[in-house]
Amino acid sequence: MEEISVKTSSRIEMLDITSQIRSAISKSDLQEGVCTVYCPHTTAAITINENADPDVTADIMQKLSKMIPLHENYRHMEGNSDAHIKSSLIGNSVQIIVSGGQLKLGTWQGIYFCEFDGPRTRHVWVSIK
Ligand code: ZN
């Protein structure tokens, strides 16, 4: 397993971590298999989406924040319930096929670390099998 460090710079943010995942695959000798990218945090998530137009990730974050506001009648005293809810909605992991030693992503796809309660230094676990 590889661990990747991710430094986020604002409270909510989508960071393209595709190149870091590609590096982890290059370091392994895997030619055919599956890469699992896992987020071990309860206020962050991992997803795959378009990496060509940055407005796509901006729209995703804007819509999530509209659906799940920062302040609501939440019970959780830490004050970051919106981040916990967004984390569960988006999910903690993605799996990508590895073939010919390469990540099999669609033309416009990138792997994103989704920060919902930053800025922080985060970790991503990558299993390549
Ligand atoms: Zn909390």
Backbone and ligand atoms as CSV (ligand in chain L), in Angstrom:
chain,resi,resn,atom,element,x,y,z
A,1,MET,N,N,0.843,-1.202,0.000
A,1,MET,CA,C,0.000,0.000,0.000
A,1,MET,C,C,0.877,1.249,0.000
A,2,GLU,N,N,0.452,2.228,-0.752
A,2,GLU,CA,C,1.122,3.537,-0.788
A,2,GLU,C,C,0.279,4.551,-0.032
A,3,GLU,N,N,0.950,5.494,0.631
A,3,GLU,CA,C,0.206,6.604,1.243
A,3,GLU,C,C,0.640,7.898,0.566
A,4,ILE,N,N,-0.353,8.678,0.167
A,4,ILE,CA,C,-0.093,9.954,-0.490
A,4,ILE,C,C,-0.535,11.072,0.455
A,5,SER,N,N,0.261,12.120,0.542
A,5,SER,CA,C,-0.124,13.295,1.337
A,5,SER,C,C,-0.776,14.327,0.435
A,6,VAL,N,N,-1.850,14.908,0.942
A,6,VAL,CA,C,-2.574,15.931,0.188
A,6,VAL,C,C,-2.726,17.143,1.101
A,7,LYS,N,N,-2.264,18.299,0.631
A,7,LYS,CA,C,-2.387,19.529,1.424
A,7,LYS,C,C,-3.467,20.390,0.785
A,8,THR,N,N,-4.565,20.601,1.507
A,8,THR,CA,C,-5.628,21.424,0.957
A,8,THR,C,C,-5.459,22.860,1.450
A,9,SER,N,N,-6.001,23.813,0.685
A,9,SER,CA,C,-5.729,25.214,1.014
A,9,SER,C,C,-6.989,26.028,1.322
A,10,SER,N,N,-8.168,25.405,1.275
A,10,SER,CA,C,-9.376,26.119,1.689
A,10,SER,C,C,-10.366,25.135,2.314
A,11,ARG,N,N,-11.487,25.655,2.835
A,11,ARG,CA,C,-12.429,24.771,3.537
A,11,ARG,C,C,-13.005,23.723,2.608
A,12,ILE,N,N,-13.433,24.147,1.420
A,12,ILE,CA,C,-13.912,23.169,0.449
A,12,ILE,C,C,-13.094,23.302,-0.835
A,13,GLU,N,N,-12.786,22.153,-1.394
A,13,GLU,CA,C,-11.859,22.164,-2.523
A,13,GLU,C,C,-11.835,20.785,-3.171
A,14,MET,N,N,-11.712,20.747,-4.490
A,14,MET,CA,C,-11.480,19.473,-5.180
A,14,MET,C,C,-10.092,19.513,-5.795
A,15,LEU,N,N,-9.234,18.604,-5.357
A,15,LEU,CA,C,-7.841,18.561,-5.830
A,15,LEU,C,C,-7.651,17.369,-6.755
A,16,ASP,N,N,-7.112,17.633,-7.935
A,16,ASP,CA,C,-6.823,16.560,-8.892
A,16,ASP,C,C,-5.569,15.802,-8.418
A,17,ILE,N,N,-5.744,14.540,-8.045
A,17,ILE,CA,C,-4.609,13.739,-7.555
A,17,ILE,C,C,-4.228,12.634,-8.555
A,18,THR,N,N,-4.701,12.769,-9.796
A,18,THR,CA,C,-4.463,11.725,-10.807
A,18,THR,C,C,-2.965,11.450,-11.008
A,19,SER,N,N,-2.143,12.519,-11.090
A,19,SER,CA,C,-0.716,12.305,-11.370
A,19,SER,C,C,-0.044,11.571,-10.212
A,20,GLN,N,N,-0.482,11.841,-8.970
A,20,GLN,CA,C,0.089,11.127,-7.824
A,20,GLN,C,C,-0.287,9.645,-7.844
A,21,ILE,N,N,-1.502,9.349,-8.301
A,21,ILE,CA,C,-1.930,7.946,-8.396
A,21,ILE,C,C,-1.159,7.241,-9.514
A,22,ARG,N,N,-0.974,7.948,-10.631
A,22,ARG,CA,C,-0.184,7.372,-11.738
A,22,ARG,C,C,1.238,7.051,-11.279
A,23,SER,N,N,1.830,7.946,-10.472
A,23,SER,CA,C,3.190,7.700,-9.963
A,23,SER,C,C,3.228,6.454,-9.092
A,24,ALA,N,N,2.191,6.284,-8.252
A,24,ALA,CA,C,2.139,5.108,-7.382
A,24,ALA,C,C,2.053,3.829,-8.213
A,25,ILE,N,N,1.328,3.876,-9.321
A,25,ILE,CA,C,1.202,2.703,-10.189
A,25,ILE,C,C,2.528,2.420,-10.899
A,26,SER,N,N,3.199,3.487,-11.327
A,26,SER,CA,C,4.510,3.305,-11.973
A,26,SER,C,C,5.504,2.651,-11.022
A,27,LYS,N,N,5.454,3.045,-9.727
A,27,LYS,CA,C,6.377,2.479,-8.733
A,27,LYS,C,C,6.115,0.994,-8.495
A,28,SER,N,N,4.837,0.601,-8.611
A,28,SER,CA,C,4.516,-0.815,-8.453
A,28,SER,C,C,4.819,-1.494,-9.789
A,29,ASP,N,N,4.915,-2.793,-9.800
A,29,ASP,CA,C,5.181,-3.463,-11.073
A,29,ASP,C,C,3.904,-4.016,-11.691
A,30,LEU,N,N,2.759,-3.581,-11.181
A,30,LEU,CA,C,1.498,-4.147,-11.648
A,30,LEU,C,C,1.231,-3.785,-13.116
A,31,GLN,N,N,0.914,-4.783,-13.919
A,31,GLN,CA,C,0.544,-4.555,-15.316
A,31,GLN,C,C,-0.963,-4.651,-15.501
A,32,GLU,N,N,-1.584,-5.668,-14.858
A,32,GLU,CA,C,-3.020,-5.884,-14.980
A,32,GLU,C,C,-3.610,-6.025,-13.582
A,33,GLY,N,N,-4.605,-5.238,-13.251
A,33,GLY,CA,C,-5.206,-5.358,-11.933
A,33,GLY,C,C,-6.133,-4.199,-11.617
A,34,VAL,N,N,-6.208,-3.889,-10.328
A,34,VAL,CA,C,-7.124,-2.846,-9.876
A,34,VAL,C,C,-6.407,-1.939,-8.881
A,35,CYS,N,N,-6.649,-0.662,-9.019
A,35,CYS,CA,C,-6.109,0.327,-8.086
A,35,CYS,C,C,-7.274,0.868,-7.253
A,36,THR,N,N,-7.149,0.755,-5.944
A,36,THR,CA,C,-8.154,1.312,-5.040
A,36,THR,C,C,-7.572,2.565,-4.403
A,37,VAL,N,N,-8.325,3.649,-4.481
A,37,VAL,CA,C,-7.909,4.925,-3.886
A,37,VAL,C,C,-8.880,5.200,-2.745
A,38,TYR,N,N,-8.339,5.254,-1.526
A,38,TYR,CA,C,-9.194,5.317,-0.334
A,38,TYR,C,C,-8.875,6.547,0.520
A,39,CYS,N,N,-9.910,7.212,0.988
A,39,CYS,CA,C,-9.773,8.401,1.837
A,39,CYS,C,C,-10.109,8.032,3.289
A,40,PRO,N,N,-9.113,8.066,4.198
A,40,PRO,CA,C,-9.359,7.662,5.592
A,40,PRO,C,C,-9.815,8.815,6.481
A,41,HIS,N,N,-10.661,9.685,5.956
A,41,HIS,CA,C,-11.141,10.850,6.715
A,41,HIS,C,C,-12.662,10.921,6.648
A,42,THR,N,N,-13.282,11.474,7.688
A,42,THR,CA,C,-14.753,11.520,7.739
A,42,THR,C,C,-15.332,12.829,7.217
A,43,THR,N,N,-14.446,13.761,6.849
A,43,THR,CA,C,-14.945,15.036,6.306
A,43,THR,C,C,-14.288,15.335,4.955
A,44,ALA,N,N,-13.924,14.284,4.250
A,44,ALA,CA,C,-13.349,14.406,2.909
A,44,ALA,C,C,-13.826,13.203,2.102
A,45,ALA,N,N,-13.533,13.186,0.817
A,45,ALA,CA,C,-14.025,12.100,-0.036
A,45,ALA,C,C,-13.138,11.957,-1.268
A,46,ILE,N,N,-13.419,10.919,-2.035
A,46,ILE,CA,C,-12.703,10.667,-3.297
A,46,ILE,C,C,-13.755,10.477,-4.389
A,47,THR,N,N,-13.514,11.109,-5.543
A,47,THR,CA,C,-14.422,10.875,-6.658
A,47,THR,C,C,-13.659,10.977,-7.978
A,48,ILE,N,N,-14.321,10.567,-9.043
A,48,ILE,CA,C,-13.768,10.703,-10.395
A,48,ILE,C,C,-14.719,11.603,-11.170
A,49,ASN,N,N,-14.155,12.622,-11.832
A,49,ASN,CA,C,-14.996,13.449,-12.690
A,49,ASN,C,C,-14.138,14.199,-13.706
A,50,GLU,N,N,-14.759,15.108,-14.438
A,50,GLU,CA,C,-14.076,15.794,-15.540
A,50,GLU,C,C,-12.907,16.641,-15.062
A,51,ASN,N,N,-11.764,16.509,-15.764
A,51,ASN,CA,C,-10.607,17.332,-15.413
A,51,ASN,C,C,-10.218,18.295,-16.529
A,52,ALA,N,N,-11.121,18.487,-17.496
A,52,ALA,CA,C,-10.809,19.402,-18.602
A,52,ALA,C,C,-11.265,20.825,-18.280
A,53,ASP,N,N,-12.512,20.966,-17.839
A,53,ASP,CA,C,-13.065,22.289,-17.542
A,53,ASP,C,C,-13.189,22.449,-16.024
A,54,PRO,N,N,-12.397,23.370,-15.416
A,54,PRO,CA,C,-12.443,23.536,-13.958
A,54,PRO,C,C,-13.804,24.008,-13.438
A,55,ASP,N,N,-14.650,24.512,-14.343
A,55,ASP,CA,C,-15.995,24.918,-13.917
A,55,ASP,C,C,-16.820,23.713,-13.444
A,56,VAL,N,N,-16.487,22.520,-13.921
A,56,VAL,CA,C,-17.241,21.325,-13.495
A,56,VAL,C,C,-17.066,21.102,-11.992
A,57,THR,N,N,-15.822,21.105,-11.510
A,57,THR,CA,C,-15.615,20.886,-10.071
A,57,THR,C,C,-16.175,22.061,-9.263
A,58,ALA,N,N,-16.077,23.267,-9.822
A,58,ALA,CA,C,-16.659,24.435,-9.133
A,58,ALA,C,C,-18.169,24.260,-8.997
A,59,ASP,N,N,-18.823,23.785,-10.056
A,59,ASP,CA,C,-20.276,23.564,-10.022
A,59,ASP,C,C,-20.644,22.463,-9.029
A,60,ILE,N,N,-19.848,21.402,-8.981
A,60,ILE,CA,C,-20.120,20.305,-8.033
A,60,ILE,C,C,-20.076,20.837,-6.609
A,61,MET,N,N,-19.026,21.591,-6.284
A,61,MET,CA,C,-18.887,22.109,-4.925
A,61,MET,C,C,-19.988,23.120,-4.599
A,62,GLN,N,N,-20.332,23.960,-5.561
A,62,GLN,CA,C,-21.379,24.957,-5.338
A,62,GLN,C,C,-22.731,24.276,-5.079
A,63,LYS,N,N,-23.033,23.246,-5.866
A,63,LYS,CA,C,-24.310,22.551,-5.711
A,63,LYS,C,C,-24.364,21.796,-4.380
A,64,LEU,N,N,-23.244,21.141,-4.021
A,64,LEU,CA,C,-23.207,20.424,-2.736
A,64,LEU,C,C,-23.435,21.389,-1.575
A,65,SER,N,N,-22.805,22.560,-1.644
A,65,SER,CA,C,-22.929,23.530,-0.553
A,65,SER,C,C,-24.346,24.094,-0.468
A,66,LYS,N,N,-25.011,24.173,-1.619
A,66,LYS,CA,C,-26.392,24.655,-1.624
A,66,LYS,C,C,-27.333,23.601,-1.029
A,67,MET,N,N,-27.084,22.338,-1.372
A,67,MET,CA,C,-27.939,21.251,-0.876
A,67,MET,C,C,-27.689,20.988,0.611
A,68,ILE,N,N,-26.422,21.156,1.022
A,68,ILE,CA,C,-26.026,20.826,2.400
A,68,ILE,C,C,-25.344,22.052,3.000
A,69,PRO,N,N,-26.118,22.992,3.531
A,69,PRO,CA,C,-25.528,24.232,4.044
A,69,PRO,C,C,-24.654,24.018,5.272
A,70,LEU,N,N,-23.728,24.959,5.485
A,70,LEU,CA,C,-22.818,24.908,6.636
A,70,LEU,C,C,-23.601,24.973,7.945
A,71,HIS,N,N,-24.588,25.879,7.990
A,71,HIS,CA,C,-25.363,26.038,9.216
A,71,HIS,C,C,-26.793,25.559,9.001
A,72,GLU,N,N,-27.210,24.648,9.830
A,72,GLU,CA,C,-28.549,24.079,9.781
A,72,GLU,C,C,-28.820,23.610,11.208
A,73,ASN,N,N,-29.912,22.954,11.461
A,73,ASN,CA,C,-30.155,22.471,12.831
A,73,ASN,C,C,-29.473,21.132,13.077
A,74,TYR,N,N,-28.144,21.116,12.892
A,74,TYR,CA,C,-27.391,19.882,13.093
A,74,TYR,C,C,-27.173,19.642,14.590
A,75,ARG,N,N,-27.067,18.381,14.990
A,75,ARG,CA,C,-26.836,18.025,16.394
A,75,ARG,C,C,-25.349,17.952,16.750
A,76,HIS,N,N,-24.521,17.521,15.807
A,76,HIS,CA,C,-23.081,17.323,16.020
A,76,HIS,C,C,-22.431,18.638,16.467
A,77,MET,N,N,-21.826,18.619,17.678
A,77,MET,CA,C,-21.337,19.847,18.308
A,77,MET,C,C,-20.070,20.417,17.668
A,78,GLU,N,N,-19.352,19.606,16.886
A,78,GLU,CA,C,-18.097,20.080,16.309
A,78,GLU,C,C,-18.326,21.185,15.269
A,79,GLY,N,N,-19.559,21.275,14.763
A,79,GLY,CA,C,-19.879,22.349,13.815
A,79,GLY,C,C,-19.497,22.058,12.380
A,80,ASN,N,N,-19.218,20.794,12.072
A,80,ASN,CA,C,-18.837,20.468,10.688
A,80,ASN,C,C,-19.707,19.343,10.113
A,81,SER,N,N,-20.972,19.317,10.534
A,81,SER,CA,C,-21.871,18.262,10.037
A,81,SER,C,C,-22.021,18.291,8.529
A,82,ASP,N,N,-22.008,19.501,7.945
A,82,ASP,CA,C,-22.120,19.578,6.484
A,82,ASP,C,C,-21.007,18.762,5.825
A,83,ALA,N,N,-19.796,18.845,6.392
A,83,ALA,CA,C,-18.649,18.126,5.825
A,83,ALA,C,C,-18.817,16.611,5.965
A,84,HIS,N,N,-19.340,16.156,7.116
A,84,HIS,CA,C,-19.572,14.721,7.306
A,84,HIS,C,C,-20.609,14.211,6.299
A,85,ILE,N,N,-21.665,14.978,6.082
A,85,ILE,CA,C,-22.735,14.562,5.167
A,85,ILE,C,C,-22.207,14.500,3.725
A,86,LYS,N,N,-21.455,15.535,3.333
A,86,LYS,CA,C,-20.891,15.549,1.967
A,86,LYS,C,C,-19.945,14.366,1.764
A,87,SER,N,N,-19.155,14.047,2.789
A,87,SER,CA,C,-18.227,12.921,2.711
A,87,SER,C,C,-18.978,11.616,2.441
A,88,SER,N,N,-20.091,11.415,3.175
A,88,SER,CA,C,-20.859,10.182,2.968
A,88,SER,C,C,-21.536,10.154,1.607
A,89,LEU,N,N,-21.998,11.310,1.142
A,89,LEU,CA,C,-22.657,11.345,-0.170
A,89,LEU,C,C,-21.683,11.023,-1.302
A,90,ILE,N,N,-20.513,11.601,-1.264
A,90,ILE,CA,C,-19.549,11.404,-2.356
A,90,ILE,C,C,-18.863,10.047,-2.230
A,91,GLY,N,N,-18.523,9.646,-1.000
A,91,GLY,CA,C,-17.931,8.319,-0.803
A,91,GLY,C,C,-16.442,8.371,-0.525
A,92,ASN,N,N,-15.954,7.290,0.078
A,92,ASN,CA,C,-14.572,7.261,0.555
A,92,ASN,C,C,-13.569,6.613,-0.389
A,93,SER,N,N,-14.033,6.005,-1.461
A,93,SER,CA,C,-13.055,5.338,-2.326
A,93,SER,C,C,-13.542,5.227,-3.759
A,94,VAL,N,N,-12.571,5.029,-4.639
A,94,VAL,CA,C,-12.874,4.675,-6.034
A,94,VAL,C,C,-11.936,3.541,-6.427
A,95,GLN,N,N,-12.358,2.759,-7.403
A,95,GLN,CA,C,-11.509,1.715,-7.967
A,95,GLN,C,C,-11.332,1.979,-9.448
A,96,ILE,N,N,-10.105,1.829,-9.914
A,96,ILE,CA,C,-9.808,2.067,-11.329
A,96,ILE,C,C,-9.049,0.845,-11.857
A,97,ILE,N,N,-9.425,0.411,-13.051
A,97,ILE,CA,C,-8.738,-0.720,-13.690
A,97,ILE,C,C,-7.330,-0.269,-14.102
A,98,VAL,N,N,-6.362,-1.168,-13.892
A,98,VAL,CA,C,-4.999,-0.943,-14.387
A,98,VAL,C,C,-4.759,-1.968,-15.489
A,99,SER,N,N,-4.371,-1.493,-16.673
A,99,SER,CA,C,-4.109,-2.397,-17.790
A,99,SER,C,C,-2.881,-1.907,-18.553
A,100,GLY,N,N,-1.998,-2.826,-18.874
A,100,GLY,CA,C,-0.745,-2.442,-19.535
A,100,GLY,C,C,0.070,-1.501,-18.659
A,101,GLY,N,N,-0.078,-1.625,-17.347
A,101,GLY,CA,C,0.652,-0.775,-16.412
A,101,GLY,C,C,0.114,0.647,-16.309
A,102,GLN,N,N,-1.030,0.890,-16.964
A,102,GLN,CA,C,-1.603,2.246,-16.988
A,102,GLN,C,C,-2.981,2.270,-16.333
A,103,LEU,N,N,-3.308,3.415,-15.733
A,103,LEU,CA,C,-4.670,3.639,-15.218
A,103,LEU,C,C,-5.622,3.720,-16.396
A,104,LYS,N,N,-6.747,2.984,-16.321
A,104,LYS,CA,C,-7.734,3.057,-17.398
A,104,LYS,C,C,-8.807,4.087,-17.025
A,105,LEU,N,N,-8.497,5.347,-17.292
A,105,LEU,CA,C,-9.469,6.418,-17.063
A,105,LEU,C,C,-9.988,6.883,-18.417
A,106,GLY,N,N,-11.226,7.354,-18.439
A,106,GLY,CA,C,-11.773,7.937,-19.656
A,106,GLY,C,C,-11.028,9.214,-20.011
A,107,THR,N,N,-11.163,9.626,-21.273
A,107,THR,CA,C,-10.419,10.787,-21.792
A,107,THR,C,C,-10.508,12.006,-20.888
A,108,TRP,N,N,-11.693,12.276,-20.361
A,108,TRP,CA,C,-11.897,13.517,-19.609
A,108,TRP,C,C,-11.919,13.293,-18.103
A,109,GLN,N,N,-11.547,12.075,-17.680
A,109,GLN,CA,C,-11.653,11.769,-16.253
A,109,GLN,C,C,-10.366,12.037,-15.479
A,110,GLY,N,N,-10.550,12.554,-14.257
A,110,GLY,CA,C,-9.461,12.702,-13.311
A,110,GLY,C,C,-9.935,12.207,-11.954
A,111,ILE,N,N,-8.976,11.858,-11.087
A,111,ILE,CA,C,-9.305,11.400,-9.730
A,111,ILE,C,C,-9.167,12.603,-8.801
A,112,TYR,N,N,-10.215,12.849,-8.032
A,112,TYR,CA,C,-10.231,14.036,-7.168
A,112,TYR,C,C,-10.298,13.697,-5.689
A,113,PHE,N,N,-9.460,14.399,-4.912
A,113,PHE,CA,C,-9.616,14.421,-3.467
A,113,PHE,C,C,-10.559,15.580,-3.154
A,114,CYS,N,N,-11.650,15.300,-2.448
A,114,CYS,CA,C,-12.641,16.326,-2.119
A,114,CYS,C,C,-12.490,16.725,-0.652
A,115,GLU,N,N,-12.080,17.947,-0.444
A,115,GLU,CA,C,-11.952,18.495,0.913
A,115,GLU,C,C,-13.251,19.209,1.279
A,116,PHE,N,N,-13.798,18.859,2.463
A,116,PHE,CA,C,-15.031,19.517,2.909
A,116,PHE,C,C,-14.860,20.238,4.240
A,117,ASP,N,N,-13.681,20.119,4.854
A,117,ASP,CA,C,-13.457,20.799,6.141
A,117,ASP,C,C,-11.979,21.153,6.308
A,118,GLY,N,N,-11.459,21.839,5.289
A,118,GLY,CA,C,-10.049,22.208,5.310
A,118,GLY,C,C,-9.866,23.639,5.818
A,119,PRO,N,N,-8.678,24.198,5.625
A,119,PRO,CA,C,-7.520,23.513,5.046
A,119,PRO,C,C,-6.829,22.585,6.037
A,120,ARG,N,N,-6.327,21.472,5.525
A,120,ARG,CA,C,-5.641,20.490,6.357
A,120,ARG,C,C,-4.632,19.715,5.505
A,121,THR,N,N,-3.781,18.992,6.201
A,121,THR,CA,C,-2.964,17.998,5.515
A,121,THR,C,C,-3.684,16.663,5.661
A,122,ARG,N,N,-3.949,16.029,4.540
A,122,ARG,CA,C,-4.744,14.797,4.502
A,122,ARG,C,C,-3.909,13.648,3.951
A,123,HIS,N,N,-4.457,12.460,4.067
A,123,HIS,CA,C,-3.782,11.280,3.523
A,123,HIS,C,C,-4.728,10.513,2.613
A,124,VAL,N,N,-4.146,9.878,1.625
A,124,VAL,CA,C,-4.910,9.007,0.725
A,124,VAL,C,C,-4.155,7.689,0.657
A,125,TRP,N,N,-4.866,6.593,0.852
A,125,TRP,CA,C,-4.253,5.266,0.765
A,125,TRP,C,C,-4.542,4.670,-0.612
A,126,VAL,N,N,-3.492,4.108,-1.200
A,126,VAL,CA,C,-3.601,3.545,-2.543
A,126,VAL,C,C,-3.154,2.094,-2.507
A,127,SER,N,N,-4.062,1.208,-2.890
A,127,SER,CA,C,-3.755,-0.223,-2.957
A,127,SER,C,C,-3.755,-0.623,-4.432
A,128,ILE,N,N,-2.670,-1.269,-4.854
A,128,ILE,CA,C,-2.524,-1.631,-6.264
A,128,ILE,C,C,-2.322,-3.136,-6.330
A,129,LYS,N,N,-3.303,-3.863,-6.899
A,129,LYS,CA,C,-3.255,-5.343,-6.904
A,129,LYS,C,C,-3.708,-5.939,-8.216
L,1,ZN,ZN,ZN,-17.182,16.480,13.117
